[in-house]
């Protein structure tokens, strides 16, 4: 009579596999939280960069002034917006006409925005009304920004020159890197 070999897993093998999976999951959770926070900061930075570039393109195509305004209103209008220099809400206006808007964090719940201005206007040539270059800083409520010696959230900046150049940069990178802020 042929001998039969047991099929499947024993209870001990199954429990050992689950214990190993649990330990690996516990080790991965902090890195996963940082990855989510970094993604949310990047999403908001790209959203603002795209909004600024849209305002600039609209100004050039209309050959007139188009502005991007940071607003506190959740139902903003271009007739009397409440301007602020920090917050996730922004609108693009041509006079009193609303062209585009971003209300809320748009999937970037932990992203924090601070700016050196509350409104920026582009003229028909794509240049800004700024007296000097401006910066929008994006950080996270999930933790401190990463430094050369301390790990953390990868904070980003959006830089706007007086001539209208809009670019996303990483303040942690050293000069010479194309993505650096310097």
TORVEXDO-931465 format. One record per residue: residue number from 1; x, y, z of N, C-alpha, C in turn. Coordinates in steps of 0.2 Angstrom, whole numbers, plus 5000, padded with zeros to 4 digits. Example, Ala and Ser with C-alpha at 12.3 -4.5 7.8 and 13.67 -1.06 7.14 Angstrom:
<atoms>
ATOM / 1 / 5066 / 4972 / 5039 / 5062 / 4978 / 5039 / 5066 / 4984 / 5039
ATOM / 2 / 5064 / 4989 / 5035 / 5068 / 4995 / 5036 / 5064 / 5000 / 5039
</atoms>
This chain:
<atoms>
ATOM / 1 / 5004 / 4994 / 5000 / 5000 / 5000 / 5000 / 5005 / 5006 / 5000
ATOM / 2 / 5003 / 5011 / 4995 / 5007 / 5017 / 4995 / 5006 / 5022 / 5001
ATOM / 3 / 5012 / 5025 / 5003 / 5011 / 5030 / 5009 / 5008 / 5036 / 5006
ATOM / 4 / 5004 / 5039 / 5011 / 5001 / 5046 / 5009 / 5005 / 5051 / 5012
ATOM / 5 / 5007 / 5056 / 5009 / 5010 / 5062 / 5012 / 5005 / 5067 / 5013
ATOM / 6 / 5005 / 5071 / 5019 / 5000 / 5076 / 5021 / 5001 / 5082 / 5016
ATOM / 7 / 4995 / 5084 / 5014 / 4994 / 5090 / 5010 / 4993 / 5096 / 5014
ATOM / 8 / 4995 / 5102 / 5011 / 4993 / 5108 / 5015 / 4998 / 5110 / 5020
ATOM / 9 / 4996 / 5115 / 5024 / 5001 / 5118 / 5029 / 4998 / 5115 / 5036
ATOM / 10 / 5003 / 5115 / 5041 / 5001 / 5113 / 5048 / 4999 / 5120 / 5051
ATOM / 11 / 4996 / 5119 / 5056 / 4994 / 5125 / 5060 / 5000 / 5129 / 5063
ATOM / 12 / 5005 / 5126 / 5065 / 5011 / 5129 / 5067 / 5014 / 5133 / 5061
ATOM / 13 / 5015 / 5130 / 5055 / 5018 / 5134 / 5049 / 5013 / 5140 / 5048
ATOM / 14 / 5007 / 5139 / 5048 / 5003 / 5145 / 5047 / 5004 / 5151 / 5052
ATOM / 15 / 5004 / 5149 / 5058 / 5005 / 5154 / 5063 / 5012 / 5157 / 5063
ATOM / 16 / 5017 / 5153 / 5061 / 5024 / 5156 / 5060 / 5024 / 5161 / 5054
ATOM / 17 / 5020 / 5159 / 5049 / 5020 / 5164 / 5043 / 5016 / 5170 / 5045
ATOM / 18 / 5011 / 5170 / 5048 / 5007 / 5176 / 5050 / 5011 / 5180 / 5055
ATOM / 19 / 5015 / 5177 / 5060 / 5019 / 5181 / 5064 / 5024 / 5185 / 5060
ATOM / 20 / 5027 / 5182 / 5056 / 5033 / 5185 / 5052 / 5029 / 5191 / 5047
ATOM / 21 / 5024 / 5190 / 5045 / 5020 / 5195 / 5041 / 5018 / 5201 / 5045
ATOM / 22 / 5016 / 5199 / 5051 / 5014 / 5205 / 5056 / 5020 / 5209 / 5058
ATOM / 23 / 5026 / 5206 / 5059 / 5032 / 5209 / 5061 / 5034 / 5214 / 5055
ATOM / 24 / 5034 / 5211 / 5049 / 5036 / 5215 / 5043 / 5031 / 5221 / 5042
ATOM / 25 / 5025 / 5220 / 5043 / 5020 / 5225 / 5042 / 5022 / 5231 / 5047
ATOM / 26 / 5023 / 5229 / 5054 / 5024 / 5234 / 5059 / 5031 / 5238 / 5057
ATOM / 27 / 5035 / 5235 / 5054 / 5042 / 5238 / 5052 / 5040 / 5243 / 5046
ATOM / 28 / 5036 / 5242 / 5042 / 5034 / 5246 / 5036 / 5030 / 5252 / 5037
ATOM / 29 / 5026 / 5251 / 5042 / 5021 / 5257 / 5043 / 5024 / 5264 / 5044
ATOM / 30 / 5029 / 5265 / 5048 / 5032 / 5272 / 5048 / 5034 / 5274 / 5041
ATOM / 31 / 5037 / 5270 / 5037 / 5039 / 5272 / 5030 / 5033 / 5274 / 5026
ATOM / 32 / 5028 / 5270 / 5027 / 5022 / 5271 / 5023 / 5019 / 5277 / 5024
ATOM / 33 / 5019 / 5279 / 5031 / 5016 / 5286 / 5033 / 5020 / 5291 / 5030
ATOM / 34 / 5026 / 5291 / 5030 / 5030 / 5296 / 5027 / 5029 / 5297 / 5019
ATOM / 35 / 5029 / 5291 / 5016 / 5028 / 5291 / 5009 / 5021 / 5294 / 5007
ATOM / 36 / 5016 / 5293 / 5011 / 5009 / 5296 / 5010 / 5010 / 5304 / 5011
ATOM / 37 / 5013 / 5306 / 5016 / 5014 / 5313 / 5017 / 5018 / 5316 / 5012
ATOM / 38 / 5023 / 5313 / 5010 / 5027 / 5316 / 5004 / 5023 / 5316 / 4998
ATOM / 39 / 5019 / 5311 / 4997 / 5015 / 5311 / 4991 / 5010 / 5317 / 4991
ATOM / 40 / 5007 / 5318 / 4997 / 5002 / 5323 / 4998 / 5005 / 5330 / 4997
ATOM / 41 / 5011 / 5331 / 4999 / 5014 / 5338 / 4998 / 5016 / 5339 / 4991
ATOM / 42 / 5018 / 5334 / 4988 / 5020 / 5334 / 4980 / 5014 / 5336 / 4976
ATOM / 43 / 5008 / 5332 / 4978 / 5002 / 5333 / 4974 / 5000 / 5341 / 4975
ATOM / 44 / 5000 / 5343 / 4981 / 4998 / 5350 / 4982 / 5003 / 5355 / 4978
ATOM / 45 / 5009 / 5354 / 4979 / 5014 / 5358 / 4975 / 5013 / 5358 / 4968
ATOM / 46 / 5012 / 5352 / 4965 / 5010 / 5352 / 4958 / 5004 / 5355 / 4956
ATOM / 47 / 4999 / 5355 / 4960 / 4992 / 5358 / 4959 / 4993 / 5366 / 4959
ATOM / 48 / 4997 / 5368 / 4963 / 4998 / 5376 / 4963 / 5003 / 5378 / 4957
ATOM / 49 / 5008 / 5374 / 4956 / 5012 / 5375 / 4950 / 5008 / 5375 / 4944
ATOM / 50 / 5003 / 5370 / 4943 / 4999 / 5370 / 4937 / 4994 / 5376 / 4937
ATOM / 51 / 4991 / 5378 / 4943 / 4987 / 5383 / 4943 / 4990 / 5390 / 4941
ATOM / 52 / 4997 / 5391 / 4943 / 5000 / 5397 / 4941 / 5002 / 5397 / 4934
ATOM / 53 / 5004 / 5391 / 4931 / 5005 / 5391 / 4924 / 4999 / 5392 / 4920
ATOM / 54 / 4993 / 5389 / 4922 / 4986 / 5390 / 4919 / 4985 / 5398 / 4919
ATOM / 55 / 4986 / 5401 / 4924 / 4984 / 5408 / 4925 / 4989 / 5412 / 4920
ATOM / 56 / 4995 / 5410 / 4919 / 5000 / 5413 / 4915 / 4998 / 5412 / 4908
ATOM / 57 / 4996 / 5406 / 4906 / 4994 / 5405 / 4899 / 4987 / 5408 / 4897
ATOM / 58 / 4982 / 5409 / 4902 / 4976 / 5412 / 4901 / 4977 / 5420 / 4900
ATOM / 59 / 4982 / 5423 / 4904 / 4984 / 5430 / 4903 / 4987 / 5431 / 4896
ATOM / 60 / 4991 / 5426 / 4894 / 4994 / 5427 / 4887 / 4989 / 5426 / 4881
ATOM / 61 / 4984 / 5422 / 4882 / 4979 / 5420 / 4877 / 4974 / 5426 / 4877
ATOM / 62 / 4973 / 5429 / 4882 / 4968 / 5434 / 4883 / 4971 / 5441 / 4882
ATOM / 63 / 4977 / 5441 / 4882 / 4981 / 5448 / 4881 / 4979 / 5453 / 4886
ATOM / 64 / 4978 / 5450 / 4893 / 4976 / 5454 / 4898 / 4978 / 5451 / 4905
ATOM / 65 / 4976 / 5454 / 4910 / 4978 / 5452 / 4917 / 4973 / 5446 / 4919
ATOM / 66 / 4977 / 5441 / 4922 / 4973 / 5436 / 4925 / 4977 / 5434 / 4932
ATOM / 67 / 4973 / 5433 / 4937 / 4976 / 5433 / 4943 / 4975 / 5426 / 4947
ATOM / 68 / 4979 / 5424 / 4951 / 4978 / 5418 / 4955 / 4978 / 5421 / 4962
ATOM / 69 / 4973 / 5419 / 4966 / 4971 / 5422 / 4972 / 4971 / 5416 / 4977
ATOM / 70 / 4975 / 5416 / 4983 / 4973 / 5412 / 4988 / 4968 / 5414 / 4992
ATOM / 71 / 4963 / 5410 / 4993 / 4956 / 5413 / 4997 / 4955 / 5408 / 5003
ATOM / 72 / 4951 / 5411 / 5007 / 4949 / 5407 / 5013 / 4942 / 5405 / 5012
ATOM / 73 / 4938 / 5407 / 5007 / 4931 / 5405 / 5006 / 4931 / 5398 / 5003
ATOM / 74 / 4926 / 5394 / 5005 / 4925 / 5387 / 5001 / 4921 / 5388 / 4995
ATOM / 75 / 4917 / 5394 / 4995 / 4913 / 5395 / 4989 / 4916 / 5402 / 4986
ATOM / 76 / 4922 / 5402 / 4983 / 4924 / 5409 / 4982 / 4921 / 5412 / 4975
ATOM / 77 / 4922 / 5418 / 4975 / 4920 / 5422 / 4969 / 4926 / 5426 / 4967
ATOM / 78 / 4926 / 5429 / 4961 / 4931 / 5434 / 4959 / 4929 / 5441 / 4961
ATOM / 79 / 4922 / 5442 / 4963 / 4920 / 5449 / 4964 / 4923 / 5451 / 4971
ATOM / 80 / 4923 / 5447 / 4976 / 4925 / 5450 / 4982 / 4928 / 5444 / 4986
ATOM / 81 / 4934 / 5441 / 4984 / 4937 / 5436 / 4988 / 4940 / 5438 / 4994
ATOM / 82 / 4940 / 5434 / 4999 / 4944 / 5435 / 5005 / 4951 / 5432 / 5004
ATOM / 83 / 4956 / 5436 / 5003 / 4963 / 5434 / 5002 / 4967 / 5432 / 5008
ATOM / 84 / 4970 / 5427 / 5008 / 4975 / 5425 / 5013 / 4981 / 5422 / 5010
ATOM / 85 / 4987 / 5422 / 5014 / 4993 / 5420 / 5011 / 4995 / 5413 / 5013
ATOM / 86 / 4990 / 5409 / 5016 / 4991 / 5402 / 5018 / 4984 / 5399 / 5018
ATOM / 87 / 4984 / 5393 / 5014 / 4978 / 5389 / 5014 / 4978 / 5385 / 5007
ATOM / 88 / 4974 / 5380 / 5007 / 4973 / 5376 / 5001 / 4969 / 5378 / 4995
ATOM / 89 / 4965 / 5384 / 4997 / 4960 / 5386 / 4992 / 4963 / 5392 / 4987
ATOM / 90 / 4962 / 5391 / 4981 / 4964 / 5396 / 4976 / 4959 / 5397 / 4970
ATOM / 91 / 4959 / 5402 / 4968 / 4955 / 5404 / 4962 / 4959 / 5407 / 4956
ATOM / 92 / 4957 / 5406 / 4950 / 4960 / 5410 / 4945 / 4955 / 5414 / 4942
ATOM / 93 / 4956 / 5421 / 4941 / 4951 / 5426 / 4939 / 4954 / 5430 / 4934
ATOM / 94 / 4949 / 5432 / 4929 / 4950 / 5437 / 4924 / 4945 / 5442 / 4925
ATOM / 95 / 4947 / 5447 / 4928 / 4942 / 5452 / 4931 / 4938 / 5449 / 4936
ATOM / 96 / 4931 / 5449 / 4934 / 4927 / 5446 / 4939 / 4924 / 5439 / 4937
ATOM / 97 / 4927 / 5437 / 4931 / 4926 / 5430 / 4929 / 4930 / 5425 / 4932
ATOM / 98 / 4927 / 5419 / 4935 / 4930 / 5414 / 4938 / 4932 / 5409 / 4932
ATOM / 99 / 4939 / 5408 / 4931 / 4941 / 5403 / 4926 / 4943 / 5396 / 4929
ATOM / 100 / 4945 / 5396 / 4935 / 4947 / 5389 / 4938 / 4947 / 5390 / 4945
ATOM / 101 / 4947 / 5384 / 4949 / 4947 / 5385 / 4956 / 4950 / 5378 / 4959
ATOM / 102 / 4953 / 5378 / 4965 / 4955 / 5373 / 4969 / 4952 / 5374 / 4976
ATOM / 103 / 4947 / 5370 / 4978 / 4944 / 5371 / 4984 / 4946 / 5365 / 4988
ATOM / 104 / 4949 / 5366 / 4994 / 4951 / 5360 / 4998 / 4958 / 5357 / 4996
ATOM / 105 / 4959 / 5352 / 5000 / 4966 / 5350 / 4999 / 4967 / 5345 / 4993
ATOM / 106 / 4962 / 5343 / 4990 / 4962 / 5339 / 4984 / 4966 / 5333 / 4985
ATOM / 107 / 4965 / 5329 / 4990 / 4968 / 5323 / 4991 / 4975 / 5324 / 4995
ATOM / 108 / 4976 / 5330 / 4997 / 4982 / 5332 / 5000 / 4981 / 5334 / 5007
ATOM / 109 / 4977 / 5330 / 5011 / 4975 / 5332 / 5018 / 4980 / 5335 / 5023
ATOM / 110 / 4986 / 5333 / 5022 / 4991 / 5335 / 5027 / 4995 / 5341 / 5024
ATOM / 111 / 4995 / 5343 / 5018 / 4999 / 5348 / 5015 / 4997 / 5355 / 5018
ATOM / 112 / 5002 / 5359 / 5020 / 5001 / 5365 / 5023 / 5005 / 5370 / 5018
ATOM / 113 / 5001 / 5375 / 5016 / 5004 / 5380 / 5011 / 5005 / 5387 / 5015
ATOM / 114 / 5011 / 5390 / 5014 / 5012 / 5397 / 5016 / 5015 / 5400 / 5010
ATOM / 115 / 5013 / 5406 / 5009 / 5016 / 5410 / 5003 / 5018 / 5417 / 5005
ATOM / 116 / 5022 / 5420 / 5001 / 5024 / 5427 / 5002 / 5020 / 5432 / 4999
ATOM / 117 / 5014 / 5430 / 4996 / 5009 / 5434 / 4993 / 5002 / 5431 / 4994
ATOM / 118 / 4997 / 5435 / 4993 / 4990 / 5432 / 4993 / 4987 / 5432 / 4987
ATOM / 119 / 4990 / 5436 / 4982 / 4987 / 5436 / 4975 / 4993 / 5438 / 4970
ATOM / 120 / 4993 / 5435 / 4965 / 4998 / 5436 / 4960 / 4994 / 5437 / 4953
ATOM / 121 / 4996 / 5442 / 4949 / 4993 / 5443 / 4943 / 4998 / 5443 / 4937
ATOM / 122 / 4996 / 5440 / 4932 / 5000 / 5439 / 4926 / 4997 / 5444 / 4920
ATOM / 123 / 5002 / 5447 / 4917 / 4999 / 5452 / 4911 / 4999 / 5448 / 4905
ATOM / 124 / 4998 / 5451 / 4899 / 4997 / 5448 / 4893 / 5004 / 5445 / 4890
ATOM / 125 / 5010 / 5447 / 4893 / 5016 / 5445 / 4891 / 5018 / 5439 / 4896
ATOM / 126 / 5014 / 5437 / 4901 / 5016 / 5432 / 4905 / 5020 / 5434 / 4911
ATOM / 127 / 5021 / 5440 / 4912 / 5025 / 5443 / 4918 / 5021 / 5444 / 4924
ATOM / 128 / 5024 / 5444 / 4929 / 5020 / 5445 / 4936 / 5020 / 5452 / 4938
ATOM / 129 / 5015 / 5454 / 4943 / 5015 / 5460 / 4946 / 5019 / 5461 / 4952
ATOM / 130 / 5023 / 5456 / 4953 / 5027 / 5455 / 4959 / 5033 / 5460 / 4959
ATOM / 131 / 5035 / 5463 / 4965 / 5041 / 5468 / 4965 / 5047 / 5464 / 4966
ATOM / 132 / 5047 / 5457 / 4968 / 5052 / 5453 / 4969 / 5050 / 5446 / 4968
ATOM / 133 / 5055 / 5441 / 4967 / 5053 / 5434 / 4967 / 5049 / 5432 / 4973
ATOM / 134 / 5045 / 5427 / 4972 / 5040 / 5425 / 4977 / 5041 / 5417 / 4978
ATOM / 135 / 5040 / 5415 / 4984 / 5040 / 5408 / 4986 / 5034 / 5406 / 4989
ATOM / 136 / 5032 / 5400 / 4987 / 5026 / 5396 / 4991 / 5029 / 5390 / 4994
ATOM / 137 / 5029 / 5390 / 5000 / 5032 / 5384 / 5004 / 5026 / 5379 / 5006
ATOM / 138 / 5028 / 5373 / 5004 / 5023 / 5367 / 5006 / 5026 / 5362 / 5011
ATOM / 139 / 5023 / 5362 / 5017 / 5025 / 5357 / 5022 / 5020 / 5352 / 5024
ATOM / 140 / 5020 / 5349 / 5029 / 5015 / 5344 / 5031 / 5014 / 5344 / 5038
ATOM / 141 / 5008 / 5343 / 5040 / 5006 / 5342 / 5047 / 5008 / 5335 / 5050
ATOM / 142 / 5010 / 5331 / 5046 / 5012 / 5324 / 5048 / 5019 / 5324 / 5051
ATOM / 143 / 5023 / 5329 / 5050 / 5030 / 5329 / 5053 / 5034 / 5335 / 5051
ATOM / 144 / 5040 / 5335 / 5054 / 5044 / 5341 / 5052 / 5048 / 5339 / 5045
ATOM / 145 / 5050 / 5345 / 5042 / 5053 / 5344 / 5036 / 5060 / 5340 / 5037
ATOM / 146 / 5062 / 5337 / 5032 / 5068 / 5333 / 5032 / 5074 / 5338 / 5031
ATOM / 147 / 5079 / 5337 / 5035 / 5085 / 5340 / 5034 / 5091 / 5336 / 5032
ATOM / 148 / 5097 / 5338 / 5031 / 5103 / 5334 / 5030 / 5104 / 5329 / 5035
ATOM / 149 / 5103 / 5331 / 5041 / 5104 / 5326 / 5047 / 5098 / 5322 / 5050
ATOM / 150 / 5092 / 5325 / 5048 / 5086 / 5322 / 5051 / 5081 / 5320 / 5046
ATOM / 151 / 5079 / 5313 / 5046 / 5074 / 5311 / 5041 / 5067 / 5314 / 5043
ATOM / 152 / 5063 / 5315 / 5038 / 5056 / 5318 / 5039 / 5053 / 5318 / 5033
ATOM / 153 / 5048 / 5323 / 5032 / 5044 / 5324 / 5027 / 5048 / 5328 / 5022
ATOM / 154 / 5047 / 5327 / 5015 / 5051 / 5330 / 5010 / 5047 / 5336 / 5008
ATOM / 155 / 5048 / 5342 / 5011 / 5045 / 5348 / 5010 / 5047 / 5351 / 5003
ATOM / 156 / 5043 / 5355 / 4999 / 5044 / 5358 / 4993 / 5043 / 5365 / 4993
ATOM / 157 / 5045 / 5369 / 4988 / 5044 / 5376 / 4986 / 5042 / 5376 / 4979
ATOM / 158 / 5037 / 5381 / 4978 / 5036 / 5384 / 4971 / 5039 / 5391 / 4971
ATOM / 159 / 5043 / 5392 / 4966 / 5046 / 5398 / 4965 / 5043 / 5402 / 4959
ATOM / 160 / 5042 / 5408 / 4960 / 5039 / 5412 / 4954 / 5044 / 5418 / 4954
ATOM / 161 / 5047 / 5419 / 4948 / 5051 / 5425 / 4946 / 5047 / 5431 / 4944
ATOM / 162 / 5050 / 5437 / 4944 / 5046 / 5443 / 4942 / 5044 / 5442 / 4934
ATOM / 163 / 5048 / 5439 / 4931 / 5047 / 5438 / 4924 / 5042 / 5433 / 4922
ATOM / 164 / 5039 / 5429 / 4927 / 5034 / 5424 / 4926 / 5036 / 5417 / 4926
ATOM / 165 / 5042 / 5416 / 4927 / 5045 / 5409 / 4927 / 5042 / 5405 / 4934
ATOM / 166 / 5039 / 5399 / 4933 / 5036 / 5396 / 4938 / 5040 / 5389 / 4939
ATOM / 167 / 5042 / 5387 / 4944 / 5046 / 5381 / 4945 / 5045 / 5378 / 4952
ATOM / 168 / 5045 / 5371 / 4952 / 5044 / 5367 / 4958 / 5051 / 5365 / 4960
ATOM / 169 / 5053 / 5366 / 4966 / 5060 / 5365 / 4968 / 5060 / 5361 / 4975
ATOM / 170 / 5066 / 5358 / 4977 / 5067 / 5355 / 4983 / 5072 / 5358 / 4987
ATOM / 171 / 5070 / 5361 / 4993 / 5075 / 5365 / 4996 / 5081 / 5361 / 4999
ATOM / 172 / 5080 / 5355 / 5000 / 5085 / 5350 / 5003 / 5091 / 5349 / 4998
ATOM / 173 / 5090 / 5350 / 4992 / 5095 / 5348 / 4987 / 5100 / 5354 / 4986
ATOM / 174 / 5106 / 5352 / 4985 / 5112 / 5356 / 4985 / 5112 / 5360 / 4978
ATOM / 175 / 5115 / 5366 / 4978 / 5116 / 5370 / 4972 / 5119 / 5366 / 4966
ATOM / 176 / 5117 / 5367 / 4960 / 5120 / 5363 / 4955 / 5115 / 5357 / 4953
ATOM / 177 / 5110 / 5355 / 4957 / 5105 / 5350 / 4955 / 5099 / 5354 / 4952
ATOM / 178 / 5097 / 5352 / 4946 / 5092 / 5356 / 4943 / 5085 / 5356 / 4947
ATOM / 179 / 5084 / 5352 / 4952 / 5078 / 5353 / 4956 / 5079 / 5356 / 4962
ATOM / 180 / 5085 / 5359 / 4963 / 5087 / 5363 / 4969 / 5084 / 5370 / 4969
ATOM / 181 / 5082 / 5373 / 4975 / 5079 / 5380 / 4975 / 5084 / 5385 / 4974
ATOM / 182 / 5091 / 5384 / 4974 / 5096 / 5389 / 4974 / 5098 / 5390 / 4966
</atoms>
